[in-house]
């Protein structure tokens, strides 16, 4: 019962502290929600919600919150989270070129291939807010023995949380309904990958790094080359990105099904030792 109360409280706090503010920013102040400074206050709404719930509503504390960096023990997963978005980006461009939707031209990137991976590292704390809330808290409190189901449900809720942005200038769909459907699928695939990284590493910071790479590498580079210079629309670009990302998620799911133990138990056993009890 306390977990159900916590989940409901988390969703209410997250949505009610974000949606009204987006409308006030855009319709009241005339701010562009593409501006990172306009996004920053609500980027931490999920983290604030998780902190309030853990501290004052369920009183479960933060022992299982994945706050530790664990750099030495999980550096391989940090590396995967850092390089993974680069691999997905390259694969997306390759798919676009193979389908004849994009003529290979990397000139618009300039020095970005060097700058963006560094920017990804620097901006990781900015994406911690969403990951601590959605992946770190909500995912772990839904379908605890079914990590894939939990990831899909969280991905759907995470997508719905973003929906107002499609009508406030952050992203524009020529046909809103199909656009929202494809956007939702993109969030679900991202969440499956983020959940896998979190469960394998045991730290929310790995998921935050991957999230930063998704926005700063995948989103920025495909937007620049395929949308701005390739003249594709957002929906087509997201569908192209879904090819390698979906393939990665299928590999993750197949590998997870071959495992004899749930992912939560597996990473707890490796990080906590024999005295750590699975939730």
C-alpha positions in Angstrom: 0.0 0.0 0.0 2.8 2.4 0.8 4.5 1.8 -2.5 1.2 2.5 -4.4 0.8 5.7 -2.4 4.4 6.6 -3.3 3.9 6.0 -7.0 0.7 8.1 -7.1 2.4 10.9 -5.2 5.4 10.8 -7.4 3.3 11.1 -10.6 1.2 13.9 -9.1 4.2 15.9 -8.0 6.0 15.4 -11.3 3.2 16.3 -13.6 1.7 19.2 -11.5 5.1 20.8 -11.1 5.9 20.6 -14.8 2.9 21.0 -17.0 1.5 24.3 -15.6 5.0 25.8 -15.7 5.6 24.9 -19.4 2.3 26.6 -20.3 3.2 29.7 -18.2 6.7 29.9 -19.7 5.5 29.6 -23.3 2.1 31.2 -23.3 2.6 33.7 -20.5 6.2 34.8 -20.9 6.6 33.9 -24.5 9.7 31.9 -23.8 10.9 29.2 -26.2 11.0 25.8 -24.6 13.9 24.8 -26.8 16.0 27.1 -24.6 17.8 24.9 -22.1 17.3 27.6 -19.4 13.6 27.3 -19.8 13.8 23.5 -19.5 16.1 23.5 -16.5 13.5 24.0 -13.7 11.3 21.2 -14.7 14.2 18.9 -15.6 14.5 18.2 -11.9 10.8 17.8 -11.2 11.0 14.0 -11.2 14.0 14.1 -8.8 12.2 16.5 -6.5 9.2 14.2 -6.6 11.3 11.1 -5.8 13.0 12.9 -2.9 9.7 14.0 -1.4 8.2 10.6 -1.7 11.2 8.7 -0.3 11.8 11.1 2.5 8.3 12.1 3.7 5.6 9.9 2.1 6.9 6.3 2.1 9.9 7.0 4.4 11.9 4.3 2.7 15.0 6.5 2.5 17.7 6.4 -0.1 19.7 3.3 0.5 18.5 1.7 -2.7 18.4 4.9 -4.8 21.6 4.2 -6.8 23.1 7.6 -5.8 26.7 6.3 -5.5 28.9 7.0 -8.5 30.7 3.6 -8.3 33.2 4.7 -10.9 35.9 2.1 -10.2 33.4 -0.8 -10.1 31.3 0.1 -13.1 33.6 2.0 -15.4 32.7 -0.3 -18.2 29.1 0.7 -18.0 30.0 4.3 -17.9 32.0 3.7 -21.1 29.0 1.9 -22.7 26.7 4.8 -21.7 29.1 7.3 -23.1 29.9 5.5 -26.4 26.5 3.9 -27.0 24.8 7.1 -28.2 27.7 7.6 -30.7 27.2 4.1 -32.0 23.4 4.6 -32.4 24.0 7.9 -34.2 26.4 6.4 -36.7 24.1 3.4 -37.3 21.1 5.8 -37.8 23.0 7.8 -40.4 24.1 4.6 -42.1 20.5 3.4 -42.3 19.4 6.8 -43.7 22.1 6.7 -46.3 21.4 3.0 -47.2 17.7 3.9 -47.8 18.6 6.8 -50.0 17.1 9.3 -47.5 20.4 11.2 -46.9 23.4 12.0 -49.0 26.5 11.5 -46.9 27.8 15.0 -45.9 29.4 15.5 -42.6 30.7 19.0 -43.3 27.9 20.6 -41.2 29.2 18.9 -38.1 32.5 20.9 -38.1 34.2 20.2 -34.8 31.1 18.8 -33.1 32.3 15.2 -33.2 35.0 16.2 -30.7 32.9 18.7 -28.7 29.7 16.8 -28.2 31.1 13.8 -26.3 32.8 16.3 -23.9 29.6 18.3 -23.6 27.8 15.0 -22.9 30.0 14.4 -19.8 29.6 18.0 -18.6 25.8 18.0 -18.9 25.2 14.6 -17.3 24.2 16.2 -13.9 21.4 18.1 -15.8 19.9 14.8 -16.8 20.3 13.3 -13.4 17.0 14.9 -12.4 14.9 12.8 -14.8 16.8 9.6 -14.3 16.7 9.7 -10.5 12.9 10.1 -10.8 11.8 8.0 -13.7 14.4 5.2 -13.9 15.7 5.3 -10.3 12.4 5.6 -8.4 9.4 4.9 -10.5 10.8 2.0 -12.5 11.9 0.2 -9.3 8.5 0.5 -7.7 6.5 -0.9 -10.7 6.4 -4.7 -11.5 9.5 -5.4 -9.4 9.9 -8.9 -10.7 9.3 -7.9 -14.3 11.9 -5.3 -15.3 10.9 -5.2 -19.0 7.2 -4.5 -18.1 8.3 -1.8 -15.7 10.6 -0.2 -18.3 7.7 -0.2 -20.9 5.2 1.3 -18.4 7.7 4.0 -17.3 8.6 4.7 -20.9 4.9 5.3 -21.6 4.4 7.6 -18.6 7.7 9.4 -19.4 6.4 10.0 -22.9 3.0 11.4 -21.7 4.9 13.7 -19.4 6.5 15.2 -22.5 3.3 15.5 -24.5 2.6 19.2 -23.9 5.9 20.1 -25.4 4.6 18.9 -28.8 2.1 21.7 -28.7 4.3 24.4 -27.1 7.0 24.7 -29.8 9.6 22.3 -28.4 8.9 19.8 -31.2 6.6 20.1 -34.2 4.7 17.3 -35.8 3.0 17.8 -39.2 0.4 15.3 -38.1 0.2 15.3 -34.3 -1.4 11.9 -33.6 1.1 9.8 -35.6 3.9 12.0 -34.4 3.0 11.4 -30.7 2.7 7.6 -31.4 6.2 7.5 -32.9 7.6 9.8 -30.1 6.1 7.5 -27.5 7.7 4.5 -29.0 11.0 6.3 -29.0 10.7 7.0 -25.3 9.9 3.3 -24.6 12.9 2.1 -26.4 15.1 4.7 -24.6 13.7 3.6 -21.3 14.4 -0.1 -22.0 18.1 0.8 -22.7 18.3 3.2 -19.6 16.8 0.5 -17.4 19.3 -2.0 -18.5 22.2 0.3 -17.9 20.9 1.2 -14.5 20.3 -2.4 -13.4 23.7 -3.5 -14.6 25.6 -0.7 -13.1 23.6 -0.1 -9.9 24.0 3.6 -10.2 21.6 6.2 -11.6 24.6 8.2 -12.9 25.2 5.7 -15.7 21.6 6.2 -16.9 22.0 10.0 -16.6 25.2 9.8 -18.8 23.3 7.8 -21.4 20.4 10.2 -21.3 22.8 13.1 -21.9 24.3 11.3 -24.8 20.8 10.6 -26.3 20.0 14.3 -26.3 23.4 15.9 -27.0 24.7 13.3 -29.5 21.8 11.4 -31.1 19.3 14.2 -31.0 21.6 17.0 -32.0 23.5 15.2 -34.7 20.5 13.6 -36.4 18.6 16.8 -36.1 21.4 18.8 -37.8 22.3 16.3 -40.5 18.9 14.7 -41.3 16.4 17.4 -40.5 18.2 20.7 -41.0 20.4 19.6 -43.9 18.8 16.4 -45.0 15.3 17.8 -45.0 13.6 14.9 -43.3 10.9 15.5 -40.7 11.1 14.6 -37.0 8.9 11.5 -37.3 11.0 10.0 -40.1 14.2 10.8 -38.2 12.9 9.1 -35.1 11.9 6.0 -37.1 15.4 5.8 -38.5 16.9 6.1 -35.0 14.5 3.4 -33.8 16.1 0.8 -36.2 19.5 0.6 -34.3 18.0 1.5 -30.9 15.3 -1.1 -31.3 17.9 -3.7 -32.3 19.9 -2.9 -29.2 16.7 -3.3 -27.1 15.9 -6.6 -28.7 19.4 -7.9 -27.8 19.0 -6.6 -24.3 15.6 -8.4 -23.9 16.9 -11.6 -25.4 19.9 -11.6 -23.1 17.8 -10.9 -20.1 15.4 -13.8 -20.8 18.4 -16.2 -21.0 19.4 -15.1 -17.5 18.2 -17.2 -14.6 17.9 -14.3 -12.2 16.0 -11.1 -12.5 18.2 -8.1 -13.3 17.5 -6.4 -10.0 18.7 -9.4 -8.1 21.7 -9.9 -10.3 23.1 -6.4 -9.8 22.3 -6.3 -6.1 24.1 -9.6 -5.6 27.2 -8.3 -7.4 27.3 -4.9 -5.7 26.0 -5.6 -2.2 27.4 -8.9 -1.4 25.7 -11.8 0.4 24.3 -9.5 3.0 22.2 -7.6 0.5 18.5 -8.6 0.4 16.6 -8.2 -2.9 13.6 -6.0 -2.6 
